[in-house]
Amino acid sequence: MKTNNIPVKSVAGIIDHTQLKPYVNKKEFEKLCSEAMKYNFKMVAINPAATELCKNLLMGSEVNVGAAIGFPLGQTTLECKLFETKDAIEKGADEIEERKFGLHKKRNERNC
């Protein structure tokens, strides 16, 4: 497959710039959002606690804020994930990434 003619902006527009470490300070989120705007990434993927901060940092840009619900293990109840999702949306999340692993995932596959 020939890829040398693909414009950088086209590729950047489908990339999620991610910061999902458990211990991140405001300066690191500022860097994440600044890079996302500079390179025109599609989204910043973050833990929900930073949703409001990143939404404010990205105001006026086309970069979306994505909250990773149930991250990293996905081992929470449906009710917890629903609360976390609602809270992230209220704080400005444009996209939601939900984690399902282990027993929780198997249980959901049986019930679907």
C-alpha positions in Angstrom: 0.0 0.0 0.0 1.4 3.4 -1.0 1.2 5.9 1.8 3.6 8.7 0.9 0.8 10.8 -0.6 -1.5 10.9 2.4 -1.7 14.4 3.8 -0.6 14.7 7.4 -3.8 16.6 8.3 -5.9 13.6 7.1 -4.0 11.2 9.4 -4.0 13.6 12.3 -7.7 14.0 12.1 -8.3 10.4 13.0 -5.8 10.2 15.9 -6.8 10.2 19.6 -4.1 11.9 21.6 -4.1 10.0 24.9 -3.2 10.7 28.5 -4.5 8.0 30.8 -1.8 7.8 33.4 -3.2 7.8 37.0 -1.0 10.7 38.2 -1.0 13.7 35.8 -0.7 17.3 36.7 -2.3 20.4 35.1 0.9 21.2 33.1 0.8 17.8 31.4 -2.9 18.3 30.4 -2.0 21.7 29.0 0.7 20.1 26.9 -1.7 17.3 25.8 -4.3 19.8 24.7 -1.8 22.1 23.1 -0.3 19.3 21.0 -3.8 18.1 20.0 -4.7 21.6 18.7 -1.3 22.1 17.1 -1.5 18.8 15.1 -5.3 18.8 14.6 -5.9 15.5 16.4 -9.5 14.3 16.5 -9.7 13.9 20.3 -7.9 13.9 23.6 -8.6 10.7 25.5 -8.5 11.2 29.2 -9.7 9.9 32.6 -13.0 11.6 33.4 -11.6 13.7 36.3 -9.9 15.9 33.8 -12.9 16.4 31.5 -13.8 19.9 32.6 -10.1 21.1 32.5 -9.5 19.7 29.0 -12.8 21.0 27.7 -11.8 24.5 28.9 -8.2 24.2 27.4 -9.7 23.1 24.1 -12.4 25.7 23.9 -12.7 27.2 20.4 -10.9 24.3 18.7 -12.2 21.3 16.8 -10.6 18.8 19.1 -13.1 16.6 21.0 -12.8 15.5 24.7 -13.1 11.8 25.2 -13.6 10.3 28.7 -12.5 6.8 29.4 -15.2 5.3 31.6 -14.3 2.4 33.8 -10.7 2.7 32.9 -8.4 0.8 33.2 -10.0 -2.4 34.3 -13.7 -2.0 33.6 -14.5 -3.9 36.8 -17.3 -1.6 38.0 -21.1 -2.1 38.0 -23.3 -0.8 35.3 -24.7 1.8 37.7 -21.2 3.1 38.4 -20.5 3.4 34.7 -23.8 5.1 34.1 -23.0 7.7 36.8 -19.5 8.2 35.5 -20.8 8.6 31.9 -23.5 11.1 33.0 -21.0 13.1 35.0 -18.4 13.2 32.2 -21.1 14.4 29.7 -22.2 17.1 32.1 -18.6 18.3 32.4 -18.2 18.5 28.6 -17.2 15.1 27.3 -17.9 14.9 23.5 -17.1 11.1 23.3 -17.2 8.2 25.8 -14.9 5.2 25.8 -16.2 2.4 28.0 -14.1 -0.4 29.2 -15.3 -4.0 29.6 -12.9 -6.7 30.6 -12.9 -10.0 32.5 -16.0 -11.3 34.1 -17.9 -8.1 33.5 -17.4 -8.5 29.8 -18.4 -12.1 29.8 -21.5 -11.4 31.8 -22.5 -8.6 29.3 -22.0 -10.9 26.3 -24.3 -13.5 27.8 -27.0 -11.0 28.6 -27.0 -9.2 25.2 
